[in-house]
Amino acid sequence: MVQNYQSRSVSTSKEALTVYLPAEIKDALKQWAEIDQRSMAFLAEQFITEAVKQWQEKQEKTDG
């Protein structure tokens, strides 16, 4: 059965983001997600969130 993701209703306050990755990175992320029993989206959100926090801290140090 094919799912139509556009009509899928997800109750969240989060924004969607599409990213393009090299196949080997996507495959590694998929393997990591399977081992951790998480989704690739969850892992990607965690990585991006941590990177942005680190960047913001760096900005605060250089701005102040």
mmCIF file of the N, C-alpha and C atoms, coordinates in Angstrom:
data_MODEL
# 
_entry.id   MODEL 
# 
loop_
_atom_site.group_PDB 
_atom_site.id 
_atom_site.type_symbol 
_atom_site.label_atom_id 
_atom_site.label_alt_id 
_atom_site.label_comp_id 
_atom_site.label_asym_id 
_atom_site.label_entity_id 
_atom_site.label_seq_id 
_atom_site.pdbx_PDB_ins_code 
_atom_site.Cartn_x 
_atom_site.Cartn_y 
_atom_site.Cartn_z 
_atom_site.occupancy 
_atom_site.B_iso_or_equiv 
_atom_site.pdbx_formal_charge 
_atom_site.auth_seq_id 
_atom_site.auth_comp_id 
_atom_site.auth_asym_id 
_atom_site.auth_atom_id 
_atom_site.pdbx_PDB_model_num 
ATOM 1   N N  . MET A 1 1  ? 0.838  -1.183 0.000  1.00 0.00 ? 1  MET A N  1 
ATOM 2   C CA . MET A 1 1  ? 0.000  0.000  0.000  1.00 0.00 ? 1  MET A CA 1 
ATOM 3   C C  . MET A 1 1  ? 0.883  1.246  0.000  1.00 0.00 ? 1  MET A C  1 
ATOM 4   N N  . VAL A 1 2  ? 0.565  2.200  -0.821 1.00 0.00 ? 2  VAL A N  1 
ATOM 5   C CA . VAL A 1 2  ? 1.309  3.452  -0.913 1.00 0.00 ? 2  VAL A CA 1 
ATOM 6   C C  . VAL A 1 2  ? 0.622  4.485  -0.039 1.00 0.00 ? 2  VAL A C  1 
ATOM 7   N N  . GLN A 1 3  ? 1.410  5.139  0.794  1.00 0.00 ? 3  GLN A N  1 
ATOM 8   C CA . GLN A 1 3  ? 0.880  6.168  1.677  1.00 0.00 ? 3  GLN A CA 1 
ATOM 9   C C  . GLN A 1 3  ? 1.054  7.536  1.048  1.00 0.00 ? 3  GLN A C  1 
ATOM 10  N N  . ASN A 1 4  ? 0.056  8.359  1.140  1.00 0.00 ? 4  ASN A N  1 
ATOM 11  C CA . ASN A 1 4  ? 0.158  9.728  0.669  1.00 0.00 ? 4  ASN A CA 1 
ATOM 12  C C  . ASN A 1 4  ? 0.557  10.590 1.856  1.00 0.00 ? 4  ASN A C  1 
ATOM 13  N N  . TYR A 1 5  ? 1.827  10.974 1.915  1.00 0.00 ? 5  TYR A N  1 
ATOM 14  C CA . TYR A 1 5  ? 2.348  11.711 3.052  1.00 0.00 ? 5  TYR A CA 1 
ATOM 15  C C  . TYR A 1 5  ? 1.838  13.144 3.101  1.00 0.00 ? 5  TYR A C  1 
ATOM 16  N N  . GLN A 1 6  ? 1.415  13.692 1.978  1.00 0.00 ? 6  GLN A N  1 
ATOM 17  C CA . GLN A 1 6  ? 0.923  15.059 1.978  1.00 0.00 ? 6  GLN A CA 1 
ATOM 18  C C  . GLN A 1 6  ? -0.402 15.181 2.720  1.00 0.00 ? 6  GLN A C  1 
ATOM 19  N N  . SER A 1 7  ? -1.220 14.137 2.680  1.00 0.00 ? 7  SER A N  1 
ATOM 20  C CA . SER A 1 7  ? -2.505 14.210 3.357  1.00 0.00 ? 7  SER A CA 1 
ATOM 21  C C  . SER A 1 7  ? -2.424 13.701 4.796  1.00 0.00 ? 7  SER A C  1 
ATOM 22  N N  . ARG A 1 8  ? -1.272 13.231 5.177  1.00 0.00 ? 8  ARG A N  1 
ATOM 23  C CA . ARG A 1 8  ? -1.065 12.705 6.523  1.00 0.00 ? 8  ARG A CA 1 
ATOM 24  C C  . ARG A 1 8  ? -1.063 13.859 7.530  1.00 0.00 ? 8  ARG A C  1 
ATOM 25  N N  . SER A 1 9  ? -1.893 13.763 8.529  1.00 0.00 ? 9  SER A N  1 
ATOM 26  C CA . SER A 1 9  ? -1.994 14.818 9.524  1.00 0.00 ? 9  SER A CA 1 
ATOM 27  C C  . SER A 1 9  ? -1.110 14.481 10.716 1.00 0.00 ? 9  SER A C  1 
ATOM 28  N N  . VAL A 1 10 ? -0.147 15.356 10.985 1.00 0.00 ? 10 VAL A N  1 
ATOM 29  C CA . VAL A 1 10 ? 0.753  15.169 12.110 1.00 0.00 ? 10 VAL A CA 1 
ATOM 30  C C  . VAL A 1 10 ? 0.559  16.356 13.037 1.00 0.00 ? 10 VAL A C  1 
ATOM 31  N N  . SER A 1 11 ? 0.209  16.065 14.275 1.00 0.00 ? 11 SER A N  1 
ATOM 32  C CA . SER A 1 11 ? -0.004 17.127 15.248 1.00 0.00 ? 11 SER A CA 1 
ATOM 33  C C  . SER A 1 11 ? 1.330  17.483 15.891 1.00 0.00 ? 11 SER A C  1 
ATOM 34  N N  . THR A 1 12 ? 1.923  18.581 15.436 1.00 0.00 ? 12 THR A N  1 
ATOM 35  C CA . THR A 1 12 ? 3.201  19.018 15.976 1.00 0.00 ? 12 THR A CA 1 
ATOM 36  C C  . THR A 1 12 ? 3.357  20.514 15.770 1.00 0.00 ? 12 THR A C  1 
ATOM 37  N N  . SER A 1 13 ? 4.140  21.111 16.630 1.00 0.00 ? 13 SER A N  1 
ATOM 38  C CA . SER A 1 13 ? 4.433  22.534 16.468 1.00 0.00 ? 13 SER A CA 1 
ATOM 39  C C  . SER A 1 13 ? 5.761  22.719 15.742 1.00 0.00 ? 13 SER A C  1 
ATOM 40  N N  . LYS A 1 14 ? 6.343  21.624 15.287 1.00 0.00 ? 14 LYS A N  1 
ATOM 41  C CA . LYS A 1 14 ? 7.646  21.671 14.626 1.00 0.00 ? 14 LYS A CA 1 
ATOM 42  C C  . LYS A 1 14 ? 7.493  21.983 13.143 1.00 0.00 ? 14 LYS A C  1 
ATOM 43  N N  . GLU A 1 15 ? 8.535  22.577 12.590 1.00 0.00 ? 15 GLU A N  1 
ATOM 44  C CA . GLU A 1 15 ? 8.596  22.884 11.167 1.00 0.00 ? 15 GLU A CA 1 
ATOM 45  C C  . GLU A 1 15 ? 9.240  21.719 10.421 1.00 0.00 ? 15 GLU A C  1 
ATOM 46  N N  . ALA A 1 16 ? 8.877  21.537 9.176  1.00 0.00 ? 16 ALA A N  1 
ATOM 47  C CA . ALA A 1 16 ? 9.465  20.500 8.336  1.00 0.00 ? 16 ALA A CA 1 
ATOM 48  C C  . ALA A 1 16 ? 10.669 21.065 7.579  1.00 0.00 ? 16 ALA A C  1 
ATOM 49  N N  . LEU A 1 17 ? 11.653 20.208 7.331  1.00 0.00 ? 17 LEU A N  1 
ATOM 50  C CA . LEU A 1 17 ? 12.847 20.583 6.585  1.00 0.00 ? 17 LEU A CA 1 
ATOM 51  C C  . LEU A 1 17 ? 13.266 19.397 5.724  1.00 0.00 ? 17 LEU A C  1 
ATOM 52  N N  . THR A 1 18 ? 13.491 19.643 4.465  1.00 0.00 ? 18 THR A N  1 
ATOM 53  C CA . THR A 1 18 ? 13.963 18.602 3.560  1.00 0.00 ? 18 THR A CA 1 
ATOM 54  C C  . THR A 1 18 ? 15.455 18.783 3.363  1.00 0.00 ? 18 THR A C  1 
ATOM 55  N N  . VAL A 1 19 ? 16.211 17.704 3.486  1.00 0.00 ? 19 VAL A N  1 
ATOM 56  C CA . VAL A 1 19 ? 17.657 17.772 3.263  1.00 0.00 ? 19 VAL A CA 1 
ATOM 57  C C  . VAL A 1 19 ? 18.059 16.713 2.239  1.00 0.00 ? 19 VAL A C  1 
ATOM 58  N N  . TYR A 1 20 ? 19.128 16.993 1.533  1.00 0.00 ? 20 TYR A N  1 
ATOM 59  C CA . TYR A 1 20 ? 19.696 16.060 0.571  1.00 0.00 ? 20 TYR A CA 1 
ATOM 60  C C  . TYR A 1 20 ? 21.050 15.634 1.089  1.00 0.00 ? 20 TYR A C  1 
ATOM 61  N N  . LEU A 1 21 ? 21.247 14.317 1.201  1.00 0.00 ? 21 LEU A N  1 
ATOM 62  C CA . LEU A 1 21 ? 22.479 13.755 1.754  1.00 0.00 ? 21 LEU A CA 1 
ATOM 63  C C  . LEU A 1 21 ? 23.116 12.810 0.755  1.00 0.00 ? 21 LEU A C  1 
ATOM 64  N N  . PRO A 1 22 ? 24.434 12.678 0.806  1.00 0.00 ? 22 PRO A N  1 
ATOM 65  C CA . PRO A 1 22 ? 25.072 11.627 0.009  1.00 0.00 ? 22 PRO A CA 1 
ATOM 66  C C  . PRO A 1 22 ? 24.540 10.266 0.474  1.00 0.00 ? 22 PRO A C  1 
ATOM 67  N N  . ALA A 1 23 ? 24.442 9.331  -0.446 1.00 0.00 ? 23 ALA A N  1 
ATOM 68  C CA . ALA A 1 23 ? 23.875 8.014  -0.146 1.00 0.00 ? 23 ALA A CA 1 
ATOM 69  C C  . ALA A 1 23 ? 24.570 7.334  1.030  1.00 0.00 ? 23 ALA A C  1 
ATOM 70  N N  . GLU A 1 24 ? 25.895 7.464  1.107  1.00 0.00 ? 24 GLU A N  1 
ATOM 71  C CA . GLU A 1 24 ? 26.612 6.776  2.191  1.00 0.00 ? 24 GLU A CA 1 
ATOM 72  C C  . GLU A 1 24 ? 26.289 7.370  3.558  1.00 0.00 ? 24 GLU A C  1 
ATOM 73  N N  . ILE A 1 25 ? 26.017 8.666  3.603  1.00 0.00 ? 25 ILE A N  1 
ATOM 74  C CA . ILE A 1 25 ? 25.627 9.302  4.871  1.00 0.00 ? 25 ILE A CA 1 
ATOM 75  C C  . ILE A 1 25 ? 24.222 8.862  5.251  1.00 0.00 ? 25 ILE A C  1 
ATOM 76  N N  . LYS A 1 26 ? 23.321 8.845  4.290  1.00 0.00 ? 26 LYS A N  1 
ATOM 77  C CA . LYS A 1 26 ? 21.948 8.398  4.564  1.00 0.00 ? 26 LYS A CA 1 
ATOM 78  C C  . LYS A 1 26 ? 21.941 6.946  5.032  1.00 0.00 ? 26 LYS A C  1 
ATOM 79  N N  . ASP A 1 27 ? 22.724 6.105  4.385  1.00 0.00 ? 27 ASP A N  1 
ATOM 80  C CA . ASP A 1 27 ? 22.793 4.692  4.777  1.00 0.00 ? 27 ASP A CA 1 
ATOM 81  C C  . ASP A 1 27 ? 23.328 4.529  6.197  1.00 0.00 ? 27 ASP A C  1 
ATOM 82  N N  . ALA A 1 28 ? 24.349 5.302  6.542  1.00 0.00 ? 28 ALA A N  1 
ATOM 83  C CA . ALA A 1 28 ? 24.908 5.236  7.887  1.00 0.00 ? 28 ALA A CA 1 
ATOM 84  C C  . ALA A 1 28 ? 23.896 5.731  8.913  1.00 0.00 ? 28 ALA A C  1 
ATOM 85  N N  . LEU A 1 29 ? 23.180 6.807  8.587  1.00 0.00 ? 29 LEU A N  1 
ATOM 86  C CA . LEU A 1 29 ? 22.152 7.329  9.480  1.00 0.00 ? 29 LEU A CA 1 
ATOM 87  C C  . LEU A 1 29 ? 21.038 6.304  9.676  1.00 0.00 ? 29 LEU A C  1 
ATOM 88  N N  . LYS A 1 30 ? 20.660 5.639  8.601  1.00 0.00 ? 30 LYS A N  1 
ATOM 89  C CA . LYS A 1 30 ? 19.621 4.605  8.683  1.00 0.00 ? 30 LYS A CA 1 
ATOM 90  C C  . LYS A 1 30 ? 20.071 3.461  9.590  1.00 0.00 ? 30 LYS A C  1 
ATOM 91  N N  . GLN A 1 31 ? 21.309 3.033  9.423  1.00 0.00 ? 31 GLN A N  1 
ATOM 92  C CA . GLN A 1 31 ? 21.848 1.949  10.250 1.00 0.00 ? 31 GLN A CA 1 
ATOM 93  C C  . GLN A 1 31 ? 21.884 2.371  11.720 1.00 0.00 ? 31 GLN A C  1 
ATOM 94  N N  . TRP A 1 32 ? 22.354 3.582  11.993 1.00 0.00 ? 32 TRP A N  1 
ATOM 95  C CA . TRP A 1 32 ? 22.420 4.110  13.358 1.00 0.00 ? 32 TRP A CA 1 
ATOM 96  C C  . TRP A 1 32 ? 21.015 4.147  13.971 1.00 0.00 ? 32 TRP A C  1 
ATOM 97  N N  . ALA A 1 33 ? 20.047 4.652  13.196 1.00 0.00 ? 33 ALA A N  1 
ATOM 98  C CA . ALA A 1 33 ? 18.669 4.751  13.680 1.00 0.00 ? 33 ALA A CA 1 
ATOM 99  C C  . ALA A 1 33 ? 18.103 3.367  14.009 1.00 0.00 ? 33 ALA A C  1 
ATOM 100 N N  . GLU A 1 34 ? 18.378 2.398  13.164 1.00 0.00 ? 34 GLU A N  1 
ATOM 101 C CA . GLU A 1 34 ? 17.891 1.041  13.421 1.00 0.00 ? 34 GLU A CA 1 
ATOM 102 C C  . GLU A 1 34 ? 18.501 0.457  14.681 1.00 0.00 ? 34 GLU A C  1 
ATOM 103 N N  . ILE A 1 35 ? 19.791 0.664  14.869 1.00 0.00 ? 35 ILE A N  1 
ATOM 104 C CA . ILE A 1 35 ? 20.473 0.146  16.062 1.00 0.00 ? 35 ILE A CA 1 
ATOM 105 C C  . ILE A 1 35 ? 19.912 0.791  17.316 1.00 0.00 ? 35 ILE A C  1 
ATOM 106 N N  . ASP A 1 36 ? 19.682 2.107  17.267 1.00 0.00 ? 36 ASP A N  1 
ATOM 107 C CA . ASP A 1 36 ? 19.162 2.842  18.430 1.00 0.00 ? 36 ASP A CA 1 
ATOM 108 C C  . ASP A 1 36 ? 17.641 2.768  18.547 1.00 0.00 ? 36 ASP A C  1 
ATOM 109 N N  . GLN A 1 37 ? 16.997 2.097  17.604 1.00 0.00 ? 37 GLN A N  1 
ATOM 110 C CA . GLN A 1 37 ? 15.536 1.994  17.553 1.00 0.00 ? 37 GLN A CA 1 
ATOM 111 C C  . GLN A 1 37 ? 14.885 3.380  17.575 1.00 0.00 ? 37 GLN A C  1 
ATOM 112 N N  . ARG A 1 38 ? 15.414 4.236  16.748 1.00 0.00 ? 38 ARG A N  1 
ATOM 113 C CA . ARG A 1 38 ? 14.911 5.599  16.563 1.00 0.00 ? 38 ARG A CA 1 
ATOM 114 C C  . ARG A 1 38 ? 14.670 5.817  15.083 1.00 0.00 ? 38 ARG A C  1 
ATOM 115 N N  . SER A 1 39 ? 13.993 6.894  14.753 1.00 0.00 ? 39 SER A N  1 
ATOM 116 C CA . SER A 1 39 ? 13.821 7.238  13.344 1.00 0.00 ? 39 SER A CA 1 
ATOM 117 C C  . SER A 1 39 ? 15.015 8.074  12.883 1.00 0.00 ? 39 SER A C  1 
ATOM 118 N N  . MET A 1 40 ? 15.234 8.077  11.587 1.00 0.00 ? 40 MET A N  1 
ATOM 119 C CA . MET A 1 40 ? 16.287 8.927  11.032 1.00 0.00 ? 40 MET A CA 1 
ATOM 120 C C  . MET A 1 40 ? 15.955 10.389 11.296 1.00 0.00 ? 40 MET A C  1 
ATOM 121 N N  . ALA A 1 41 ? 14.683 10.742 11.230 1.00 0.00 ? 41 ALA A N  1 
ATOM 122 C CA . ALA A 1 41 ? 14.273 12.126 11.483 1.00 0.00 ? 41 ALA A CA 1 
ATOM 123 C C  . ALA A 1 41 ? 14.605 12.538 12.917 1.00 0.00 ? 41 ALA A C  1 
ATOM 124 N N  . PHE A 1 42 ? 14.382 11.639 13.872 1.00 0.00 ? 42 PHE A N  1 
ATOM 125 C CA . PHE A 1 42 ? 14.692 11.942 15.268 1.00 0.00 ? 42 PHE A CA 1 
ATOM 126 C C  . PHE A 1 42 ? 16.185 12.202 15.432 1.00 0.00 ? 42 PHE A C  1 
ATOM 127 N N  . LEU A 1 43 ? 17.014 11.319 14.872 1.00 0.00 ? 43 LEU A N  1 
ATOM 128 C CA . LEU A 1 43 ? 18.459 11.504 14.990 1.00 0.00 ? 43 LEU A CA 1 
ATOM 129 C C  . LEU A 1 43 ? 18.898 12.799 14.318 1.00 0.00 ? 43 LEU A C  1 
ATOM 130 N N  . ALA A 1 44 ? 18.387 13.055 13.125 1.00 0.00 ? 44 ALA A N  1 
ATOM 131 C CA . ALA A 1 44 ? 18.753 14.281 12.411 1.00 0.00 ? 44 ALA A CA 1 
ATOM 132 C C  . ALA A 1 44 ? 18.356 15.513 13.225 1.00 0.00 ? 44 ALA A C  1 
ATOM 133 N N  . GLU A 1 45 ? 17.177 15.486 13.829 1.00 0.00 ? 45 GLU A N  1 
ATOM 134 C CA . GLU A 1 45 ? 16.748 16.611 14.665 1.00 0.00 ? 45 GLU A CA 1 
ATOM 135 C C  . GLU A 1 45 ? 17.698 16.813 15.843 1.00 0.00 ? 45 GLU A C  1 
ATOM 136 N N  . GLN A 1 46 ? 18.112 15.726 16.476 1.00 0.00 ? 46 GLN A N  1 
ATOM 137 C CA . GLN A 1 46 ? 19.024 15.822 17.611 1.00 0.00 ? 46 GLN A CA 1 
ATOM 138 C C  . GLN A 1 46 ? 20.364 16.413 17.192 1.00 0.00 ? 46 GLN A C  1 
ATOM 139 N N  . PHE A 1 47 ? 20.900 15.936 16.079 1.00 0.00 ? 47 PHE A N  1 
ATOM 140 C CA . PHE A 1 47 ? 22.197 16.423 15.596 1.00 0.00 ? 47 PHE A CA 1 
ATOM 141 C C  . PHE A 1 47 ? 22.128 17.902 15.223 1.00 0.00 ? 47 PHE A C  1 
ATOM 142 N N  . ILE A 1 48 ? 21.093 18.281 14.499 1.00 0.00 ? 48 ILE A N  1 
ATOM 143 C CA . ILE A 1 48 ? 20.957 19.671 14.067 1.00 0.00 ? 48 ILE A CA 1 
ATOM 144 C C  . ILE A 1 48 ? 20.743 20.589 15.265 1.00 0.00 ? 48 ILE A C  1 
ATOM 145 N N  . THR A 1 49 ? 19.900 20.162 16.195 1.00 0.00 ? 49 THR A N  1 
ATOM 146 C CA . THR A 1 49 ? 19.643 20.959 17.396 1.00 0.00 ? 49 THR A CA 1 
ATOM 147 C C  . THR A 1 49 ? 20.929 21.204 18.173 1.00 0.00 ? 49 THR A C  1 
ATOM 148 N N  . GLU A 1 50 ? 21.735 20.159 18.359 1.00 0.00 ? 50 GLU A N  1 
ATOM 149 C CA . GLU A 1 50 ? 22.991 20.301 19.100 1.00 0.00 ? 50 GLU A CA 1 
ATOM 150 C C  . GLU A 1 50 ? 23.964 21.213 18.351 1.00 0.00 ? 50 GLU A C  1 
ATOM 151 N N  . ALA A 1 51 ? 24.037 21.069 17.045 1.00 0.00 ? 51 ALA A N  1 
ATOM 152 C CA . ALA A 1 51 ? 24.938 21.919 16.255 1.00 0.00 ? 51 ALA A CA 1 
ATOM 153 C C  . ALA A 1 51 ? 24.521 23.384 16.343 1.00 0.00 ? 51 ALA A C  1 
ATOM 154 N N  . VAL A 1 52 ? 23.224 23.653 16.278 1.00 0.00 ? 52 VAL A N  1 
ATOM 155 C CA . VAL A 1 52 ? 22.744 25.036 16.365 1.00 0.00 ? 52 VAL A CA 1 
ATOM 156 C C  . VAL A 1 52 ? 23.020 25.606 17.752 1.00 0.00 ? 52 VAL A C  1 
ATOM 157 N N  . LYS A 1 53 ? 22.814 24.828 18.802 1.00 0.00 ? 53 LYS A N  1 
ATOM 158 C CA . LYS A 1 53 ? 23.111 25.296 20.158 1.00 0.00 ? 53 LYS A CA 1 
ATOM 159 C C  . LYS A 1 53 ? 24.587 25.662 20.298 1.00 0.00 ? 53 LYS A C  1 
ATOM 160 N N  . GLN A 1 54 ? 25.458 24.815 19.767 1.00 0.00 ? 54 GLN A N  1 
ATOM 161 C CA . GLN A 1 54 ? 26.892 25.098 19.832 1.00 0.00 ? 54 GLN A CA 1 
ATOM 162 C C  . GLN A 1 54 ? 27.227 26.359 19.048 1.00 0.00 ? 54 GLN A C  1 
ATOM 163 N N  . TRP A 1 55 ? 26.624 26.525 17.891 1.00 0.00 ? 55 TRP A N  1 
ATOM 164 C CA . TRP A 1 55 ? 26.859 27.713 17.081 1.00 0.00 ? 55 TRP A CA 1 
ATOM 165 C C  . TRP A 1 55 ? 26.386 28.963 17.815 1.00 0.00 ? 55 TRP A C  1 
ATOM 166 N N  . GLN A 1 56 ? 25.185 28.877 18.440 1.00 0.00 ? 56 GLN A N  1 
ATOM 167 C CA . GLN A 1 56 ? 24.653 30.023 19.176 1.00 0.00 ? 56 GLN A CA 1 
ATOM 168 C C  . GLN A 1 56 ? 25.566 30.393 20.352 1.00 0.00 ? 56 GLN A C  1 
ATOM 169 N N  . GLU A 1 57 ? 26.060 29.396 21.065 1.00 0.00 ? 57 GLU A N  1 
ATOM 170 C CA . GLU A 1 57 ? 26.981 29.671 22.180 1.00 0.00 ? 57 GLU A CA 1 
ATOM 171 C C  . GLU A 1 57 ? 28.245 30.357 21.676 1.00 0.00 ? 57 GLU A C  1 
ATOM 172 N N  . LYS A 1 58 ? 28.751 29.895 20.548 1.00 0.00 ? 58 LYS A N  1 
ATOM 173 C CA . LYS A 1 58 ? 29.940 30.499 19.953 1.00 0.00 ? 58 LYS A CA 1 
ATOM 174 C C  . LYS A 1 58 ? 29.661 31.960 19.563 1.00 0.00 ? 58 LYS A C  1 
ATOM 175 N N  . GLN A 1 59 ? 28.478 32.203 19.017 1.00 0.00 ? 59 GLN A N  1 
ATOM 176 C CA . GLN A 1 59 ? 28.086 33.565 18.621 1.00 0.00 ? 59 GLN A CA 1 
ATOM 177 C C  . GLN A 1 59 ? 27.991 34.479 19.843 1.00 0.00 ? 59 GLN A C  1 
ATOM 178 N N  . GLU A 1 60 ? 27.442 33.953 20.929 1.00 0.00 ? 60 GLU A N  1 
ATOM 179 C CA . GLU A 1 60 ? 27.308 34.751 22.145 1.00 0.00 ? 60 GLU A CA 1 
ATOM 180 C C  . GLU A 1 60 ? 28.678 35.135 22.702 1.00 0.00 ? 60 GLU A C  1 
ATOM 181 N N  . LYS A 1 61 ? 29.631 34.217 22.601 1.00 0.00 ? 61 LYS A N  1 
ATOM 182 C CA . LYS A 1 61 ? 30.997 34.493 23.089 1.00 0.00 ? 61 LYS A CA 1 
ATOM 183 C C  . LYS A 1 61 ? 31.675 35.552 22.233 1.00 0.00 ? 61 LYS A C  1 
ATOM 184 N N  . THR A 1 62 ? 31.457 35.530 20.933 1.00 0.00 ? 62 THR A N  1 
ATOM 185 C CA . THR A 1 62 ? 32.110 36.492 20.044 1.00 0.00 ? 62 THR A CA 1 
ATOM 186 C C  . THR A 1 62 ? 31.384 37.836 20.036 1.00 0.00 ? 62 THR A C  1 
ATOM 187 N N  . ASP A 1 63 ? 30.094 37.824 20.345 1.00 0.00 ? 63 ASP A N  1 
ATOM 188 C CA . ASP A 1 63 ? 29.303 39.064 20.366 1.00 0.00 ? 63 ASP A CA 1 
ATOM 189 C C  . ASP A 1 63 ? 29.464 39.823 21.680 1.00 0.00 ? 63 ASP A C  1 
ATOM 190 N N  . GLY A 1 64 ? 29.766 39.100 22.744 1.00 0.00 ? 64 GLY A N  1 
ATOM 191 C CA . GLY A 1 64 ? 29.786 39.751 24.056 1.00 0.00 ? 64 GLY A CA 1 
ATOM 192 C C  . GLY A 1 64 ? 31.126 39.922 24.558 1.00 0.00 ? 64 GLY A C  1 
# 
